[in-house]
Amino acid sequence: MVDQVDRGASPPVPLRRVAIASCAGTTIEFYDFFIYGTAAALVFPTVFFPALGPTAGTVASFATFAVAFIARPAGAVIFGHYGDRIGRKQTLISTLLMMGIATVLIGLLPGAATIGAAAPILLVVLRFVQGFAVGGEWAGATLLTAEYAPKGKRGLYGVFPQLGTAIAFALSSATFLATGLIMGDTDQAFLEYGWRIPFLLSIVLIAVGLYVRLNIQETPAFRAAQAQAARARQEAPTKQKLPFLDVLREQPREVLLSGGALTMLFAFFYMGTAYLTTYGTSKAGAGLPRTTVLLIGIGAAVVFGTAIVIAGVLSERFGRRRVIMWSCGLGIPWALVLFPVLDIGTAAAFAVGLTVTMVIFAVAYGPAGSYLPELFAARHRYTGAGLGYNLAGVLGGGVTPLLAPGLAASFGGIAIGVMMAACAALSLACAWALSETRNKALEHDSDRLVGEHDVTPA
């Protein structure tokens, strides 16, 4: 079990265990999430929407992908409530189990050829459950490291849950790649049952994640908040508040602006991991072999995982807000040249396009793991961080992949670039309007709110 961390000392072994637990958990959760995105690009238009044709089938497939982002704010509210009331640990165990069960059931789901219209309906329901679980996952995982990490090192330790995203993307790509290589070039076998293997393999990862998360304790900051809440109940038992209403009343600005500040992050990530997979393999796009696109994805994951760590460390020196603004500023011109680069049509051009897109995402994502927890008071930190993060998920991760196929068909790839640039501009403006938080203490609710404490100018 993890003992209380001495914040004045070097990070002890228990803190490393917390970092590993947060990384392992997000790796598993996002592995499940990403294999859905890969399957939505490669398989689901044919398996679940065969009557719609290639373009409409892809749109419908990504519409089911977007359902999860609609569910994520609801998950953030519900799991945030329990995370702020009963604790981070129990809530994170619940999100892991819910996500894992939904993923395995997707792997067992018959296609439209077998059960007709029931297949896509059940797919949407299970996708909603996935999104609901992920809505409560990220905030809890980042709170584990942020609330344990010593002041002055939260930027470093905050990257551990973020690294789970890169590892998960590499794992999902590698699993689909291995499945495809074992089956050779027989697309029919892959479409019938090969795509199911990555979903079913998540059972092993779930067991690992449960073991890790069962061997951690609640954070010192949460225990302090619990003690403070207990005293408040004794003094004014009729005045207890729901974390959701509490954060909307006290910090609505931080919820809305943090959602806007991370919109570009989601837009770049899900365009890179989901839409570009479709673009890379389609004849209308780069027309590359599926194995080539998946190998490039694995390489990009290694690069942007490294960038996540570097950005998190830099945020300790230059500030979270400033590093996020760097990412947004780079994202605007890159979005406008992304599709001209991809349209070169070579594997090298696709690798450059995907990797640079993911690195720009990583520059913002690295500091986000410490920035959002620092924005909110402890009594509603789980709810506030989850709401801001998942609001960005709806805007950047749910809407942009859904609009992308239609924009590309009507106006070409440059229209998608303009949409991504607009997301980056929105995020730049919202990040500029927020305050710096790197010097904020997280131990107690008595910490003053953002803008009233140590602020480092941009």
N, C-alpha and C positions, 0 to 999 in steps of 0.2 A: 504494500500500500504506500501511497505517497504521503510523506510527512509534510508538515508546514514548511514552507520554503523560507529560508533566511534571506531576505531581500538585500542584505548588505554584503553577502558573501558571493563567491563565484557560484554559478549554477551547479547544484549537486546532481548526483545520479538520478534521484527521483524526478527532477525537472526534465531530464533527458527522456525519462520514461513517459512523462506527460506529452512531450513533443512527439515521441514515436506514436503514442496512442492517438493523438490528433491527426497525424499524418496517415496512419494506417486506416483510421475511420473514414477520412475523406477520400482516400484512395479507393476504398471499397464502394462507398456511396457513389462516387463519380465514375468509377468503372461501370457500374450498373447503368448510370445515366448515359454515358458515352456510347456504350455498345448499342443502346437504342438509337442514338443519333447516327451511328455508322450503318445500322440496319435500315434506318429510315432513308438513308441515301442510296444504299446498294440493293435492298431486298424488298422492303415493304410496299413500294409502288406495284410490284408484280404479285406479291403474295396476298396482300389485303385489298388492293384497289386495281385489279386487273382490267376491269371494264372501263376505266376512265382514260386509258391511253397514257403515254409516257409523261407528257407535261402536266396534265391534270392529276395523274397519279402521284407525281412528285409533289405537287402542291398539297394534295390531300394527305400525303405521308408526313410532310412537314407541318401540316395543321395539327396532326396528332402529336408531333414533337412539341408544338407550341402550347398544347393543352397543359403540359407540365408547368409551364411558366405562369399560367393562370392559377394553377393550384398552389404555387409556391408562396404567395403572400398569405393565403389561408393557413398553410403549414407554419409559416413564420409566426402568425398570431397565436395559433393553438399551442404549438410546441414552445414558443416564446413564453407564453403564460406559465406553462408547467416548468419550463427551464428557470424562470424567475421565481417561481413559487416553491417547487420541490427539489430543484437542483439540476445542474448541467448533466451529471453522469446518467441518471435514470432516463432523462429525456433523450440523450444521445443513443442509449441502448434501444429505446423504442424506435427512433428514426432508422437505425440500422436494420432492425428486424422487419419493419414495414417495407423498406426499400428492397431488401433481399427477397422477401416473399413475392412481391409484385414482379420482380425481375425473373424469378424462376417460373412463375405462371405465364409470363409472356413467352418464354422459351417452350412452353408446353401448349401454347394456344394454336388450334387448327387454323388454317388459312381460309380465305373466302371460297375456294374451290370445294372445301369440305363442309362448312357450316353456313355459307352464304353471308348475308348482311350481319349476322351475329358476330362474325370475326372482327370487323373493324370496330363495332360497338364495344366489344370486350377489350379490344386493344386500347381504345380511348379511356375506358374505366381504369385499366391497370396503369396507363400512362399518368392519369390524374393522381393515382396513389403514389407513384414514383415522385412526381413533382411535390406532392404534399409532404412526403418524407424529407426530400432534399431541402424544402423550405425551412425545416427546423434543424437541419444538419450543420450548415456552414457556420451560423452564428455560434452554436454551441461549441463546435470544434475550435473556432478562433478564440472564444472566451477561455477555453481550457489553458491555452498557452499564454494569452495576453494577461490573464489574472494571476498566473503563477510566475511569469517571467520577471526578473529583476528590472527595476526602472533603469533605462539606458540600454537595455538589451531586448526590449519588446519587438523592435524592428527585425532583429535576427530570429528570435523564437517565433514570431508571428508568421514566418514564411513556411513553417512546418506543415500546418494544415493546407496552405496554398500549394505546396509541393505535391500533395496528394492528387491535385488536378493533372499535373504533368505526368505523373506516374500512371494514373488511370488512363489517360489518353494513349500513352505508349502501350499499356497492357491491352486495351481494347483493340487497338490497331494490330498488335502482335497476335492476339488470339484469332481475329478474323483472317490475318495473313496465314497463320499456321493451318487453320481450317481449310482455307482455299488451296494451299500448297498440297496438303494431304489428299485432297479430292481432285487435284489436278485442275484442268481447265473446263471440267464438266459443270457448267453453270446450273444445269438442272438439279444435280445432286446438292449443290450449295443452296439453291432456292428451296428445295424440298425439306432438307433437314440440317445442312451444314451450318446455316446461320443460327440455329438453335443452340449449338454447342457453347458459344461464349456466354449465353444467358444461363444455361444450366451449370456451368463451371463456377458461377458466382457463389454456389453453396459453400465451396471450400473457403472462399474469401470471407464469407459471412462468419464462419466458425472462427477464423483467425481474429476478425474484428471484435467479436463478442468476448473472446478470451482477453484481448488487450484492454477493452473498455471496462470489463468487470474488475480489473486490477488497478483502478485509479480511484482517487477520492475527490470530493468536492473541493473547489478552489478556496483559498483563504478569503478572497473578496466576497464570494457568495456566502460563506459562513458568517462573515461580518455583517453582510446585508440581512441575513436571516435573524441574527441577534438584534439588529436594529429594528426589524419589522416586528419581532416579538415584543420589544419594549413599546413600540407604537400601538400594538393591539391592546396592551395592558392599559395604556394611557387614554386611548380613544378607540374602543373596539368597534364603533359604528362608522368609523371614517376610513376603513381599509379600501384600497383602490385596486382596480384591475390594471395589470402592467400595460395592456394595450391602450386603455383610456388615459392612463398616467403619462405615457410617452407622447401621445397625440396632444395632450394638454400642455405638457411642459417643454417638449422638444420637437414640435412638428416641423420646424425649419430644418433641423438636422436630418429628420427622416426623408423629407422631400429633396433636400440638396444632396445628401449622400446617394440617394437613388439616381438623381441626375448625373452626379459625378462619376458613377460607375457604369452608366449606360453604354459608353463607348467600349468599356472593357468587355461587356457581354456581347456587344455587336461584333467586335473583332474576333472574340473567341469562338462563338457559335457559327459565324460565317466561315471561320477557318476550319473548325473541326467537323461541321456538318455539311454546309452548302458546298464548300470547295471540294469535299470528297465526291459529291455528285458531279461538280463541274469538271474535276480532273478525269473522271472515268467516262463521262458522256461524250458522244460523238459531236454534239453541238459545242462542247467545251474543248478541253485539252485532248480528249480521246486517248488517254493513257491507260495501260493495263491496270487492273485492280491491284495487283501485287505491287506495282511501282508506286501507286498512290499511297498504299498502306505503309510501304517502306519509308517513303518520304515523310509520312506522318510520324513514324517512330523517331526518325532523325530530328524532326522539328520539335518533338516533345523533349528530347535531351537538351536542345539549345534553349528552348524557352523555360525549361525547368531551372537551368543555370541562371538565366536572366531574372527569374523570380527571386532567387537567393541574393543576387547582386543588388537588385532594386530594394529589397527589404533592408539590407545592410546600409545602403546609401540613404535610405529614409531616416536612419538614426542620426546621420550627420547633417543632411540638408532639409529634413522634414518630410512627413508623409505627403502633405498637401502639395508641396513643390514637385516631388517626384511624380505624383499622379498627373500634375499639370504638364510636366515634360512629356509624358506618354500621350496625353490628349493633343498637345501641340504637334508632335510627330505624326499622330494619326491622321490629321487633316490632309496634308499633302500626299501621304502614302496611300490613303484610300482612293485618291483621284488617279494615281498611276498604277494601282494594283492590277486592274483588269487589262490595261494595255500590256503589262508585263506578262500576265497569264496567257494572253492571246498570241504570244510568240509561239506557244504550242509545244515547246520542248519540256522534257522532264526537268531539266535544270531551271528553266523559267518557272515552272510550277513549284519547285523546291524553294526558290528564292521568294516567290510570292507568298507561299504558305508560311515559311519560316519568319520572314520579316513581320508579317501580320501578327504572328503569335508572340514574337519578341515585344512588339509594341503593347500588346495585351499584357504581357508579363511585367512590364515596367510599372503599370498601374496596379496589377494584381498583387505583386510582392508586398507593397506597403498596406494594402487594403485589409490584410489580416490583423494588423495592429491599429489601423486608423479608425475603423468603425467601432470596435469596442471602446476606444478612447473617447469617442464622441458622446457616449451615453452614460448616464448615471447608473450605478450598480443595481438599483432596485428594479429597473426596467431595461437593463443593458441587453439581455438576450432578445427581448421583443424588439427593441429599437434597432439594433444591428441587423436582425433578421428582416425587419420591414424594409429598411433602406436597401439592403442587398437584393432582396427579392423584387422590390419595385424596379430596380435596375434590370433584373432578370426578365421581367415582363416587357419592358421597353426595348432593351437591347437584344435579349436572347430569344424572346418569343415572337416579336413582330418582324424583325429583320430577315430571319431565314424564311418566314412565311411569305413576305413580299418579294424576296429576291427572284424566284423563278419567273414570276409574272413581269417584273421589271426587265429582266434579261431578255425575255421573249419579245417584249414590246419595244424596248429602247436599247438593248445591248448591255454589256457588262458595265459600261461607264455609269449607267443609272444606279447600279448597285454601289459603285464607288462614291457617287454623290450622296446616297443615303448614309453610307458609313461615315463620310466626312461630316455630315450634319450631326450624327450622333457624337462624333468627337468634339465638334464645336459646342454642343450642348453640355457635354461633360466638362469641357474646359471652363465654361462660364460658371457652372455650379461649383466646381472645385475652387475656383477663384473666390466665390462668395462664402466658402467655409473658412474656419480658422484652423491654425496649426494646433496639434494636440500632443506632440511627442514628449513634452515634459509633464504631462498630466499624470497624477497618481491615480490608481484604480482601486485602492483598498476600500474606500468608504463612500457612502452616498453623500457625505458632507463635502466632498470635492465640489468646487464650483463648476458651473456648466461651461460649455465651449464658449470662448470669447471673453471669459471672465478670469481665466487663469493664464499660466505661462504661454504666451503666444509668440511664435517666431514669425516675423514678416516673410512674405513670399519673396 
